[in-house]
């Protein structure tokens, strides 16, 4: 059986990493927090299990840390390369969002932003993995940071990627 992960699976995986050591809420609550349907979350969990990124029901569908780390650092940039657009108002991502914004000086170049009418920055559109990401990130600062780090891995230059990998590893190990 061939498994094809979808971009929203990365978003759901990062959300589930937040629950690695605590009781995971029901799919309905996760779905609501991400602006997705419960069936989307359920289908995503099944794909993530089939891909070897989540344990099965016997282990409460928890992420498999080594597999998640390997996938996010080495695989996601090839499976889901960044899609960029033109100048847009939006939410900073990649090196323009915390924690990388504290480590990297953006200079005068336009920053990458997830297009969003409520966004407070102007920059180059960096389309998120899933359409509801800006709103979900606004509700969950930890998710926002990890999504921005994954974006830096997907799109960044060598230095940005290395810094993003280091910061992502810290978050994955501390969850």
Backbone as a chain_set.jsonl record, in Angstrom:
{"seq": "XXXXXXXXXXXXXXXXXXXXXXXXXXXXXXXXXXXXXXXXXXXXXXXXXXXXXXXXXXXXXXXXXXXXXXXXXXXXXXXXXXXXXXXXXXXXXXXXXXXXXXXXXXXXXXXXXXXXXXXXXXXXXXXXXXXXXXXXXXXXXXXXXXXXXXXXXXXXXXXXXXXXXXXXXXXXXXX", "coords": {"N": [[0.842, -1.178, 0.0], [0.627, 2.144, -0.908], [1.593, 5.172, 0.592], [0.557, 8.47, 0.733], [1.425, 11.355, 1.995], [-0.174, 14.388, 3.0], [-0.019, 17.998, 2.807], [-1.36, 19.12, 5.077], [-0.991, 17.144, 6.926], [1.495, 17.524, 8.069], [1.045, 19.784, 9.611], [-0.84, 18.793, 11.445], [0.696, 16.762, 12.598], [2.68, 18.316, 13.899], [1.037, 19.591, 15.753], [0.198, 17.385, 17.256], [2.613, 16.63, 18.381], [2.83, 18.436, 20.434], [1.307, 17.256, 22.378], [2.664, 15.078, 23.304], [3.515, 14.121, 25.855], [1.344, 14.42, 27.447], [-2.16, 13.864, 28.051], [-3.854, 13.474, 25.088], [-6.198, 15.642, 23.568], [-9.615, 15.114, 22.389], [-10.175, 14.326, 18.887], [-11.984, 16.108, 17.811], [-11.571, 18.493, 19.229], [-8.909, 19.075, 18.561], [-9.225, 19.378, 15.813], [-10.91, 21.637, 15.745], [-9.196, 23.583, 16.849], [-7.336, 23.787, 14.838], [-8.781, 24.61, 12.699], [-9.941, 22.758, 10.993], [-11.772, 19.886, 9.744], [-13.101, 17.236, 11.761], [-12.974, 14.765, 10.514], [-10.904, 15.206, 8.682], [-8.707, 15.395, 10.407], [-8.771, 12.834, 11.559], [-8.319, 11.201, 9.257], [-5.79, 12.117, 8.594], [-4.268, 11.311, 10.816], [-4.362, 8.558, 10.41], [-2.871, 8.365, 8.005], [-0.408, 9.349, 8.918], [0.253, 7.391, 10.773], [0.513, 5.161, 9.068], [2.713, 5.996, 7.65], [4.658, 5.704, 9.499], [5.111, 7.621, 11.457], [3.554, 8.047, 13.665], [2.541, 6.266, 16.597], [0.309, 3.438, 17.001], [-3.134, 2.91, 18.085], [-2.776, 1.445, 20.442], [-0.692, 2.696, 21.743], [-1.689, 5.182, 22.189], [-1.635, 6.773, 19.894], [0.659, 8.37, 19.758], [3.344, 10.576, 18.721], [6.296, 9.319, 17.098], [9.295, 9.96, 18.203], [11.984, 9.866, 17.006], [11.463, 9.288, 14.316], [9.797, 11.432, 13.608], [11.553, 13.595, 13.937], [13.54, 12.983, 12.014], [11.978, 13.052, 9.654], [11.0, 15.749, 9.636], [13.357, 17.255, 9.532], [14.83, 16.198, 7.391], [13.089, 15.315, 5.351], [10.697, 16.824, 4.832], [11.2, 19.154, 3.34], [11.605, 18.24, 0.79], [9.292, 16.856, 0.159], [7.308, 18.786, 0.431], [7.912, 21.386, -1.014], [8.562, 24.937, -0.785], [6.039, 27.307, -1.741], [6.045, 30.257, -3.293], [4.926, 33.673, -3.556], [3.796, 36.886, -4.642], [4.327, 40.287, -3.398], [2.728, 40.757, -0.29], [0.346, 41.2, 2.359], [0.649, 39.885, 5.601], [1.361, 37.203, 7.946], [4.384, 36.899, 9.615], [6.803, 34.376, 8.8], [9.091, 31.558, 8.728], [12.448, 32.61, 8.782], [11.706, 35.122, 9.611], [10.022, 35.022, 11.749], [9.646, 34.429, 15.288], [11.484, 31.76, 16.723], [13.671, 32.472, 15.178], [13.831, 35.082, 14.19], [15.06, 36.526, 16.143], [17.633, 35.692, 15.89], [18.523, 36.057, 13.313], [19.261, 38.623, 11.089], [17.136, 40.255, 9.036], [17.645, 42.214, 7.203], [17.203, 44.439, 4.406], [15.616, 43.116, 2.656], [12.41, 41.892, 1.519], [10.393, 40.2, 3.874], [9.432, 36.72, 4.445], [6.0, 35.919, 4.435], [2.956, 34.454, 5.62], [0.23, 34.732, 3.624], [-2.36, 36.792, 4.747], [-5.197, 38.541, 5.575], [-5.492, 39.721, 8.053], [-2.938, 40.01, 8.868], [0.016, 41.69, 10.098], [2.307, 42.504, 8.841], [4.246, 43.245, 5.9], [5.324, 41.482, 3.09], [6.969, 38.921, 1.117], [4.809, 36.592, -0.239], [4.475, 33.485, 1.278], [3.218, 30.616, 0.893], [1.244, 28.867, 3.215], [1.382, 25.521, 4.635], [-1.195, 24.635, 4.917], [-4.378, 26.108, 4.494], [-5.574, 27.186, 6.83], [-3.564, 27.732, 8.566], [-2.445, 30.359, 9.409], [-4.463, 31.359, 11.201], [-4.667, 29.233, 13.047], [-2.085, 29.274, 14.084], [-2.107, 31.716, 15.354], [-3.731, 31.164, 17.515], [-2.208, 29.313, 18.882], [0.772, 29.655, 20.142], [3.055, 27.968, 20.408], [2.705, 26.102, 18.348], [2.845, 27.883, 16.219], [5.564, 28.706, 16.334], [6.87, 26.238, 15.76], [5.862, 25.651, 13.21], [6.863, 27.843, 11.76], [9.593, 27.331, 12.008], [9.763, 24.915, 10.583], [9.082, 25.93, 8.077], [11.372, 27.474, 7.621], [13.243, 25.474, 7.351], [12.251, 24.287, 5.057], [12.643, 26.302, 3.161], [14.874, 27.894, 3.591], [18.209, 29.357, 3.411], [21.448, 27.792, 3.807], [22.528, 28.526, 6.405], [20.236, 29.5, 7.727], [18.648, 27.203, 7.669], [20.183, 25.448, 9.287], [20.135, 26.772, 11.785], [17.372, 26.701, 12.205], [16.937, 23.936, 12.319], [18.346, 23.326, 14.676], [16.859, 24.797, 16.587], [14.341, 23.608, 16.252], [14.889, 20.971, 17.015], [15.399, 21.398, 19.744], [12.814, 22.032, 20.618], [11.394, 19.711, 19.968], [12.644, 17.824, 21.582], [12.049, 18.771, 24.094], [9.364, 18.464, 24.44]], "CA": [[0.0, 0.0, 0.0], [1.389, 3.379, -1.017], [1.124, 6.242, 1.463], [0.838, 9.82, 0.248], [1.124, 12.366, 2.995], [-0.679, 15.662, 2.497], [0.577, 19.092, 3.585], [-1.996, 19.306, 6.383], [-0.481, 16.126, 7.843], [2.616, 18.128, 8.795], [0.439, 20.673, 10.608], [-1.438, 17.932, 12.475], [1.814, 16.119, 13.29], [3.264, 19.285, 14.828], [0.069, 19.782, 16.837], [0.239, 16.186, 18.102], [3.872, 16.651, 19.136], [2.566, 19.206, 21.649], [0.614, 16.396, 23.35], [3.433, 13.844, 23.417], [3.602, 13.617, 27.224], [0.087, 14.666, 28.159], [-3.314, 13.236, 27.393], [-4.29, 14.164, 23.874], [-7.638, 15.909, 23.551], [-10.315, 14.428, 21.297], [-9.938, 14.855, 17.538], [-12.86, 17.261, 17.564], [-10.916, 19.674, 19.797], [-7.741, 19.342, 17.715], [-9.755, 19.885, 14.542], [-11.388, 23.005, 15.944], [-8.059, 24.475, 17.071], [-6.615, 23.926, 13.574], [-9.691, 25.074, 11.652], [-10.152, 21.625, 10.085], [-12.853, 19.002, 10.166], [-12.689, 16.072, 12.54], [-12.629, 13.685, 9.581], [-9.574, 15.51, 8.146], [-7.728, 15.038, 11.432], [-8.788, 11.377, 11.652], [-7.65, 10.661, 8.07], [-4.38, 12.491, 8.702], [-3.66, 10.421, 11.808], [-4.174, 7.245, 9.766], [-1.736, 8.483, 7.076], [0.812, 9.501, 9.706], [0.559, 6.065, 11.321], [0.975, 4.319, 7.968], [4.041, 6.483, 7.269], [5.587, 5.393, 10.582], [5.391, 8.819, 12.249], [2.753, 7.957, 14.889], [2.193, 4.943, 17.109], [-1.09, 3.073, 16.839], [-4.039, 3.142, 19.22], [-2.252, 0.814, 21.656], [0.188, 3.683, 22.39], [-2.413, 6.463, 22.159], [-1.343, 7.53, 18.666], [1.69, 9.362, 20.05], [4.418, 10.68, 17.728], [7.522, 8.547, 17.266], [10.227, 11.091, 18.171], [13.089, 9.741, 16.051], [10.907, 9.361, 12.96], [9.322, 12.805, 13.408], [12.746, 14.428, 13.764], [14.141, 12.688, 10.702], [11.079, 13.54, 8.607], [10.933, 17.21, 9.599], [14.651, 17.85, 9.177], [15.376, 15.721, 6.119], [12.116, 14.937, 4.337], [9.599, 17.734, 4.539], [11.576, 20.143, 2.314], [11.492, 17.597, -0.516], [7.891, 16.492, -0.071], [6.469, 19.984, 0.371], [8.751, 22.567, -1.248], [7.803, 26.182, -0.582], [5.386, 27.985, -2.862], [6.161, 31.685, -3.007], [4.092, 34.538, -4.39], [4.221, 38.28, -4.759], [4.202, 41.06, -2.166], [1.452, 40.485, 0.353], [0.224, 41.445, 3.796], [0.469, 38.596, 6.229], [1.959, 36.81, 9.22], [5.773, 36.474, 9.384], [7.149, 32.973, 8.95], [10.476, 31.209, 8.454], [13.42, 33.366, 9.575], [11.112, 36.396, 10.041], [9.216, 34.755, 12.944], [10.403, 33.901, 16.431], [12.654, 32.278, 17.409], [14.756, 32.82, 14.264], [13.93, 36.534, 13.986], [16.008, 37.027, 17.142], [18.966, 35.204, 15.548], [18.864, 36.406, 11.935], [18.91, 39.972, 10.667], [16.509, 40.143, 7.719], [18.136, 43.248, 6.295], [16.192, 45.228, 3.697], [14.819, 42.252, 1.789], [11.064, 41.59, 2.035], [10.349, 38.98, 4.681], [8.39, 35.775, 4.058], [4.774, 35.997, 5.233], [1.784, 33.7, 5.202], [-0.787, 35.726, 3.257], [-3.481, 36.835, 5.672], [-5.718, 39.911, 5.631], [-5.309, 40.236, 9.41], [-1.508, 40.093, 9.133], [0.503, 43.036, 10.406], [3.571, 42.731, 8.143], [4.214, 43.136, 4.453], [6.477, 40.722, 2.621], [6.748, 37.99, 0.014], [3.882, 35.521, 0.135], [4.999, 32.133, 1.465], [1.941, 29.948, 1.145], [1.363, 27.893, 4.299], [1.094, 24.12, 4.324], [-2.643, 24.475, 4.891], [-4.979, 27.425, 4.48], [-5.966, 27.701, 8.143], [-2.371, 27.86, 9.407], [-2.297, 31.632, 10.127], [-5.41, 31.447, 12.313], [-4.281, 28.226, 14.041], [-0.852, 29.753, 14.707], [-2.479, 32.819, 16.242], [-4.317, 30.566, 18.719], [-1.26, 28.408, 19.536], [2.125, 30.17, 19.904], [4.014, 26.872, 20.245], [2.506, 25.606, 16.995], [3.359, 28.935, 15.341], [7.026, 28.609, 16.291], [7.329, 25.037, 15.059], [5.536, 25.799, 11.784], [7.826, 28.796, 11.19], [10.875, 26.619, 11.907], [9.648, 23.987, 9.459], [9.164, 26.751, 6.874], [12.782, 27.843, 7.427], [13.906, 24.265, 6.835], [11.764, 24.09, 3.691], [12.975, 27.363, 2.212], [15.999, 28.729, 3.978], [19.59, 29.126, 3.003], [22.112, 26.827, 4.684], [22.615, 29.008, 7.783], [18.884, 29.542, 8.278], [18.219, 25.815, 7.893], [20.898, 24.892, 10.447], [19.562, 27.385, 12.985], [16.006, 26.176, 12.353], [17.061, 22.553, 12.773], [18.747, 23.346, 16.084], [15.719, 25.261, 17.384], [13.289, 22.596, 16.177], [15.315, 19.856, 17.865], [15.163, 21.788, 21.142], [11.383, 21.939, 20.902], [10.959, 18.318, 19.882], [13.199, 17.101, 22.721], [11.462, 19.283, 25.338], [7.92, 18.241, 24.494]], "C": [[0.887, 1.24, 0.0], [0.75, 4.464, -0.151], [1.512, 7.574, 0.841], [0.425, 10.808, 1.326], [0.646, 13.633, 2.306], [-0.07, 16.774, 3.345], [-0.047, 19.291, 4.966], [-1.538, 18.269, 7.403], [0.684, 16.658, 8.667], [2.077, 19.021, 9.911], [-0.125, 19.84, 11.761], [-0.349, 17.217, 13.268], [2.438, 17.071, 14.304], [2.331, 19.567, 16.007], [0.118, 18.591, 17.802], [1.524, 16.106, 18.914], [3.682, 17.418, 20.436], [1.928, 18.361, 22.753], [1.395, 15.125, 23.655], [3.424, 13.264, 24.832], [2.365, 13.915, 28.067], [-1.048, 13.993, 27.392], [-3.778, 14.095, 26.222], [-5.78, 14.43, 23.952], [-8.306, 15.154, 22.406], [-10.021, 15.103, 19.946], [-10.788, 16.085, 17.256], [-12.231, 18.55, 18.079], [-9.679, 20.063, 18.976], [-8.199, 19.959, 16.396], [-10.194, 21.341, 14.678], [-10.222, 23.98, 16.094], [-7.269, 24.722, 15.784], [-7.493, 24.455, 12.44], [-9.917, 24.016, 10.579], [-11.358, 20.832, 10.559], [-12.266, 17.831, 10.957], [-12.28, 14.925, 11.621], [-11.267, 13.929, 8.927], [-8.493, 15.094, 9.134], [-7.632, 13.522, 11.545], [-8.042, 10.752, 10.47], [-6.149, 10.954, 8.117], [-3.652, 11.572, 9.685], [-3.416, 9.047, 11.194], [-2.996, 7.277, 8.777], [-0.407, 8.581, 7.83], [1.228, 8.183, 10.355], [1.142, 5.164, 10.233], [2.378, 4.712, 7.517], [5.089, 6.218, 8.355], [5.962, 6.593, 11.435], [4.613, 8.858, 13.567], [2.594, 6.497, 15.281], [0.716, 4.678, 16.835], [-1.894, 3.351, 18.097], [-3.497, 2.571, 20.524], [-1.308, 1.742, 22.425], [-0.375, 5.1, 22.228], [-2.025, 7.372, 21.001], [-0.343, 8.657, 18.912], [2.725, 9.409, 18.929], [5.605, 9.794, 18.095], [8.674, 9.546, 17.103], [11.334, 11.0, 17.111], [12.595, 9.887, 14.618], [10.44, 10.778, 12.635], [10.508, 13.725, 13.137], [13.358, 14.224, 12.387], [13.281, 13.242, 9.564], [11.108, 15.054, 8.507], [12.248, 17.838, 9.143], [15.108, 17.439, 7.783], [14.354, 15.48, 5.014], [11.127, 15.995, 3.899], [9.947, 18.73, 3.428], [11.487, 19.561, 0.909], [10.041, 17.242, -0.849], [7.015, 17.713, -0.302], [7.334, 21.224, 0.184], [7.909, 23.831, -1.125], [7.197, 26.697, -1.876], [5.354, 29.461, -2.483], [5.275, 32.465, -3.969], [4.665, 35.939, -4.446], [4.087, 38.98, -3.406], [2.794, 40.92, -1.605], [1.493, 40.951, 1.802], [0.008, 40.081, 4.441], [1.172, 38.452, 7.563], [3.378, 36.336, 8.948], [5.963, 34.981, 9.624], [8.628, 32.796, 8.644], [11.402, 32.041, 9.346], [12.86, 34.69, 10.103], [10.256, 36.25, 11.294], [10.125, 34.279, 14.075], [10.42, 32.385, 16.354], [13.776, 32.755, 16.473], [14.9, 34.318, 14.057], [14.876, 37.173, 14.993], [17.446, 36.686, 16.777], [19.454, 35.666, 14.181], [18.381, 37.814, 11.63], [18.384, 39.891, 9.237], [17.039, 41.166, 6.722], [16.984, 43.996, 5.643], [15.309, 44.388, 2.78], [13.428, 42.052, 2.382], [11.076, 40.25, 2.769], [9.303, 38.008, 4.139], [7.191, 35.884, 5.007], [3.735, 35.02, 4.697], [0.733, 34.735, 4.837], [-1.991, 35.631, 4.191], [-3.928, 38.286, 5.807], [-5.529, 40.538, 7.005], [-3.832, 40.422, 9.758], [-1.039, 41.526, 9.313], [1.828, 43.365, 9.717], [3.355, 42.598, 6.639], [5.477, 42.41, 4.018], [6.106, 39.863, 1.423], [5.857, 36.853, 0.498], [4.608, 34.181, 0.165], [3.767, 31.326, 1.856], [2.101, 28.846, 2.18], [1.003, 26.484, 3.829], [-0.402, 23.861, 4.216], [-3.255, 25.855, 5.094], [-5.301, 28.029, 5.835], [-4.772, 27.934, 9.075], [-2.258, 29.22, 10.093], [-3.224, 31.755, 11.344], [-5.05, 30.449, 13.418], [-3.032, 28.674, 14.794], [-1.139, 30.896, 15.675], [-3.022, 32.283, 17.566], [-3.303, 29.752, 19.527], [0.174, 28.853, 19.245], [3.186, 29.085, 19.709], [3.927, 26.278, 18.835], [3.07, 26.609, 15.991], [4.876, 28.822, 15.209], [7.49, 27.387, 15.505], [7.003, 25.09, 13.569], [6.514, 26.751, 11.092], [9.199, 28.136, 11.04], [10.86, 25.629, 10.745], [9.708, 24.76, 8.138], [10.607, 27.163, 6.584], [13.576, 26.652, 6.897], [13.512, 24.042, 5.383], [12.363, 25.087, 2.711], [14.294, 28.068, 2.448], [17.313, 28.39, 3.307], [20.235, 28.252, 4.068], [22.144, 27.283, 6.141], [21.248, 29.025, 8.447], [18.386, 28.136, 8.589], [18.883, 25.224, 9.132], [20.357, 25.465, 11.758], [18.156, 26.849, 13.251], [16.035, 24.733, 12.847], [17.393, 22.508, 14.262], [17.57, 23.743, 16.974], [14.575, 24.236, 17.39], [13.636, 21.397, 17.052], [15.097, 20.166, 19.347], [13.704, 21.605, 21.499], [10.889, 20.5, 20.883], [11.452, 17.518, 21.093], [12.562, 17.54, 24.03], [9.973, 19.008, 25.453], [7.634, 17.011, 25.317]], "O": [[1.794, 1.36, 0.823], [-0.467, 4.65, -0.16], [2.666, 7.777, 0.465], [-0.76, 11.063, 1.542], [1.019, 13.913, 1.167], [0.35, 16.53, 4.476], [0.662, 19.598, 5.924], [-1.677, 18.481, 8.608], [0.845, 16.288, 9.83], [2.599, 19.011, 11.026], [0.1, 20.162, 12.927], [-0.462, 17.081, 14.486], [2.696, 16.681, 15.443], [2.791, 19.76, 17.132], [0.085, 18.772, 19.019], [1.522, 15.569, 20.021], [4.308, 17.087, 21.443], [2.004, 18.716, 23.93], [0.835, 14.182, 24.215], [3.337, 12.047, 24.997], [2.361, 13.677, 29.275], [-0.895, 13.607, 26.233], [-4.055, 15.286, 26.369], [-6.548, 13.556, 24.353], [-7.618, 14.61, 21.542], [-9.671, 16.281, 19.882], [-10.36, 16.995, 16.546], [-12.345, 19.592, 17.434], [-9.438, 21.245, 18.731], [-7.626, 20.942, 15.926], [-9.884, 22.174, 13.826], [-10.252, 25.076, 15.534], [-6.608, 25.752, 15.651], [-6.999, 24.719, 11.344], [-10.064, 24.338, 9.4], [-11.895, 21.079, 11.639], [-11.09, 17.494, 10.825], [-11.338, 14.193, 11.925], [-10.545, 12.974, 8.642], [-7.481, 14.51, 8.746], [-6.531, 12.978, 11.62], [-7.215, 9.862, 10.669], [-5.338, 10.118, 7.72], [-2.544, 11.114, 9.407], [-2.374, 8.438, 11.434], [-2.213, 6.329, 8.716], [0.589, 7.975, 7.433], [2.419, 7.893, 10.471], [2.146, 4.487, 10.453], [3.146, 3.867, 7.057], [6.274, 6.48, 8.15], [7.015, 6.592, 12.073], [4.966, 9.607, 14.478], [2.52, 5.61, 14.431], [-0.032, 5.589, 16.479], [-1.397, 3.95, 19.051], [-3.725, 3.137, 21.593], [-1.143, 1.587, 23.635], [0.369, 6.077, 22.143], [-2.081, 8.596, 21.118], [-0.469, 9.749, 18.358], [2.962, 8.403, 18.26], [5.874, 9.556, 19.273], [8.993, 9.937, 15.98], [11.584, 11.971, 16.397], [13.242, 10.54, 13.799], [10.657, 11.271, 11.528], [10.471, 14.538, 12.214], [13.658, 15.188, 11.682], [13.803, 13.833, 8.619], [11.228, 15.597, 7.409], [12.242, 18.849, 8.44], [15.709, 18.241, 7.068], [14.726, 15.445, 3.841], [10.758, 16.058, 2.726], [9.07, 19.11, 2.652], [11.313, 20.301, -0.059], [9.623, 17.32, -2.004], [6.097, 17.686, -1.122], [7.481, 22.026, 1.107], [6.696, 23.803, -1.334], [7.766, 26.544, -2.957], [4.73, 29.86, -1.5], [4.921, 31.984, -5.046], [5.872, 36.141, -4.313], [3.773, 38.348, -2.397], [1.806, 40.959, -2.338], [2.567, 41.076, 2.391], [-0.712, 39.233, 3.912], [1.529, 39.433, 8.215], [3.567, 35.445, 8.12], [5.366, 34.401, 10.53], [9.331, 33.76, 8.34], [11.156, 32.159, 10.546], [13.482, 35.317, 10.959], [9.807, 37.253, 11.849], [11.23, 33.791, 13.838], [9.424, 31.789, 15.944], [14.732, 33.379, 16.933], [16.002, 34.786, 13.772], [15.434, 38.239, 14.734], [18.379, 37.308, 17.284], [20.657, 35.67, 13.916], [17.225, 38.153, 11.885], [19.116, 39.499, 8.328], [16.889, 40.985, 5.513], [15.923, 44.169, 6.243], [14.357, 44.902, 2.194], [13.27, 42.041, 3.603], [11.702, 39.29, 2.32], [8.379, 38.428, 3.443], [7.354, 35.936, 6.226], [3.641, 34.785, 3.492], [0.376, 35.555, 5.684], [-2.561, 34.56, 4.4], [-3.12, 39.16, 6.121], [-5.417, 41.759, 7.115], [-3.511, 40.937, 10.829], [-1.618, 42.458, 8.756], [2.413, 44.414, 9.99], [2.424, 41.94, 6.174], [6.567, 42.689, 4.516], [5.062, 40.057, 0.799], [6.129, 36.232, 1.526], [5.269, 33.796, -0.8], [3.332, 31.353, 3.007], [2.978, 27.992, 2.054], [0.403, 26.294, 2.772], [-0.825, 22.957, 3.495], [-2.686, 26.683, 5.806], [-5.303, 29.251, 5.983], [-4.952, 28.292, 10.239], [-1.991, 29.244, 11.294], [-2.795, 32.212, 12.403], [-5.12, 30.786, 14.6], [-2.931, 28.476, 16.004], [-0.476, 31.021, 16.704], [-2.798, 32.882, 18.618], [-3.506, 29.522, 20.719], [0.74, 28.475, 18.219], [4.118, 29.267, 18.926], [4.948, 25.989, 18.21], [3.707, 26.213, 15.015], [5.409, 28.841, 14.099], [8.397, 27.485, 14.678], [7.792, 24.62, 12.75], [6.943, 26.493, 9.967], [9.889, 28.365, 10.047], [11.84, 25.521, 10.008], [10.322, 24.291, 7.179], [11.018, 27.198, 5.424], [14.482, 26.82, 6.081], [14.346, 23.651, 4.565], [12.571, 24.753, 1.545], [14.776, 28.779, 1.566], [17.504, 27.319, 2.731], [19.636, 27.998, 5.113], [21.817, 26.498, 7.031], [21.109, 28.612, 9.598], [17.78, 27.898, 9.634], [18.221, 24.571, 9.938], [20.146, 24.731, 12.723], [17.799, 26.576, 14.397], [15.236, 24.355, 13.704], [16.793, 21.743, 15.017], [17.314, 23.102, 17.994], [13.925, 24.028, 18.414], [12.773, 20.866, 17.752], [14.663, 19.304, 20.111], [13.386, 21.08, 22.566], [10.051, 20.119, 21.701], [10.748, 16.631, 21.574], [12.533, 16.766, 24.987], [9.379, 19.302, 26.49], [6.472, 16.641, 25.49]]}, "num_chains": 1, "name": "protein.A"}
